[in-house]
Amino acid sequence: MWRLLSVVALCGMPALWADVCGGLPTGLPKSANYGPGPKDDLHPVSFQLSVKQGGPAFHITVRSFLHELADRPIHAGDIEVARCQDGKRLQLLPILSDQPLDFGASFHAEDINFDGYLDFSVLTEFGAKWGSRSYWVYDPASGLFVQNALTRELSENCFAAAHGGCYGAYYIDFDPKKREIRTHHFGIGNTGCGAGADRYRVENNRLILVHIEEITKTGTFLPRDCEVTVSDLIGGTLRVTGVRRGGPPSPLEAPPSKPPAAQSPSSREPVSSPRGDLLYERPLDGHQEGLFSNIGERHQEGGGQASFPGAASAATAFVFPDAAEITGVRWYGYYTCKINPVGRSPNFYISFFSDSDGLPASERIFSDAAQPHVSETAARVVPNPGSVVGYEVYVFTAYSLPPISIPAGRRTWISISEQSEAPSPCEWLWNRSSSVDAGTSAVRENIRFSKWTLLQGNLAFALYGKKIGTVAH
């Protein structure tokens, strides 16, 4: 089980230190954008961090320096570490990045070397299907946060080297129970067969590969044309232990699932839930027509980027009563052509926006590509009265998103768009929800230039993760 711990949830501080660390924010900073914003938005943010129950406690301050894109990593921010006990500054750790980022928004603490002490990291670089972080581990001997061979390997994000190249993992999973690190990747060149997961154990601050998934495409695009060769470390040697067709996820490495009763009754087959608790849900309405949401691959047009003609994007609003981290999303939709996406790993783009005057703000809180698991449902949308054909509804599940922090009580928007490789008459529609409240949704016809238009009603989706302030044991 993934135990990514937001540092703001680890503020159990003895009263002795309240004069120094008391009064620090117990919620997330107002800025939750990974990308750049106005300079005034990037004030330093501070946290309280206790590396172990009853152990040393620290006052952490994260600063971000806005800068232009660079062709090499530059000094883009600092992490200041001070003792809660007396306020003495112990360290000033430089953050190197070639992208202008809000490091405070991505700061997280977790035990990455499984020694029982919390370490921390910040996002320093990201793209559509990968992200890299800088890591520091707590050294109990010196009482400081240090970098070593392990943190360098994690920060380099070159795990696919075992597959004959260097390709960044889009997600790194730390499993304290198994004392293993999992790296999730799409494979060299992205075969379109979904994502695989390799596993490592930590020995003497080095990563030892113990499980590898080689993804290959043996045909065109059918599920049976995807092949995964699984190897495990046996007797000091990686040996092939199985071959399967149809692409990831592996039955042995699928994310932890909830009981079938927790799934939508419209699903034709058991569908494992994303990792974490169900935080929010809008149930499916299989009778109403959905909203078009297709952005297409970006291409150059007139010296700039534009979407394919007819591109559209839909969004819907939600509010969390408690601050939470989202790590998984489920949604429902259908295609206006005869296509069965099951096993084909379709491309989607998932974005979260803050609210601006009742509509999605121009700046994104989070945005990334995803290749969800797809399952059939028993629902059909009939576009015309009296028609007996209808479009089959599918359930899409993105299991492992990078943790997305959402404040309590703040309206937030989620947008999910199908990402076609070329202009096509086959459109994807996001199903509406049967929620009884009026709800709020929005659409825009041109991703780059048009404004959002407000609509009444909800769209069908569910969010998974954990409430901030709770610690799993």
PyMOL commands that set and color helices and strands:
alter all, ss='L'
color gray80, all
select helices_A, chain A and resi 7-9+15-21+39-41+103-106+149-156+159-163+223-225+260-262
alter helices_A, ss='H'
color red, helices_A
select strands_A, chain A and resi 45-50+57-64+74-83+89-97+108-110+119-126+131-139+144-146+171-175+180-185+196-203+206-217+226-234+237-245+277-282+291-292+299-301+304-306+313-318+324-335+348-356+359-370+373-381+391-398+404-406+412-418+428-430+440-444+453-456+461-467
alter strands_A, ss='S'
color yellow, strands_A
deselect
rebuild
show_as cartoon
